[in-house]
Amino acid sequence: MKKCTNKTFVSTLLALLFSVALLLSGCGAADGAKLEAKVKSAGKAEASDIKMALPSMNASYLPLFVAEANKLFEKNNVKVAFTKVQGGVIALRGLQTNEFQIISSLPESVITGVAQGADIKMIGTLDDHSMYSIYATSDIKSPKDLKGQVVATNRTGNGTDIQLRWWLKNNGLAPDKDVRIIEAGENSTRLQALVSGQAKLTILSQPTDLKAEASGMHKLALMRDELKSYNHNMLMANGQFLKENPDAAKGFMAAIAEATEYAKKPENREEMVKLIMGKLDMGEEDAQKSFDFVLPALANQGKINRDGVEWAIETTKETGMLKGEVTTKELIEEAYITE
């Protein structure tokens, strides 16, 4: 056997040392990557859970659909679970008990609730115009044709009823005098009151307005053409939740702001229509109509129309439903809106 020369021995040793160095370097990099991942994971706060009640399901909730579909809530470190409830009264009741941390609602019921001591705040809005339309049977051509007739409302004193009564007055009719008002419940049953002949006119939101047209009813008025200042789907939060989780409320509103901006971009129209189709099990033509109806009313950054809140306060007071005084300062908390 031949002996290794010094030169050969040195070369072999150097190669061995180089291999060991590479191995150690690889292990170090892997360990470093794991450590970095752990640090990042430890530094990120756990996402806050928010339960949100929706008293209906329609295209007005488009910013919520967009935020959910594009994971904008997760991006802003909140996890939002939606629950469909039967009407705003149930949603409000759940908000007061903190069963729900946020709800979408007309402003009038919250105004009366806060006046009675409820710990609730308006933190934003999905839209800053009314989403209602006035529909009538084919024989009612103008408001004057309603004298002596019956009109259908939801429930006396709620936001829907207040808007309907305002519209009647705005068109020269005295509620409960020139016209008789009956309680018919939610959108679908109010429409049925027209179809069955129980009433000649009612107030509807989409997508029931599309069903009204398909049933032979006609749109007598678009509320936003007459009622210039309003917030339809307001975002209300439980006061205790806001005190304990201010960052979660800010994250929620940041997601709404980004979602609204995304929905308004013309290049995203087709995507929005498809989203509405999927969420509401709606055909493309109806989804396009719903999108076109909702789009002009979406509120930038979720900002509240303060004149609309003032209108709601005064009109609720006129109906006698508001007992005592309440101010916008008591109602609105805009600190959570992203500028």
Secondary structure by P-SEA (a helix, b strand, c coil): cccccaaaaaaaaaaaaaaaaaaaaaaaaaaaaaaaaaaaaaacccbbbbbbbbccccccaaaaaaaaaacccccccbbbbbbbcccaaaaaaaaaaccccbbbbcaaaaaaaaaacccccccccccccccbbbbbccccccccccccbbbbbcccccaaaaaaaaaaaaacccccccbbbbbbccaaaaaaaaaaccccccccccaaaaaaaaacccccccccccccccccbbbbbbaaaaaacaaaaaaaaaaaaaaaaaaacccaaaaaaaaaaaaacccaaaaaaaaaaaccccccccccaaaaaaaaaaaaaaacccccccccccccccccccc
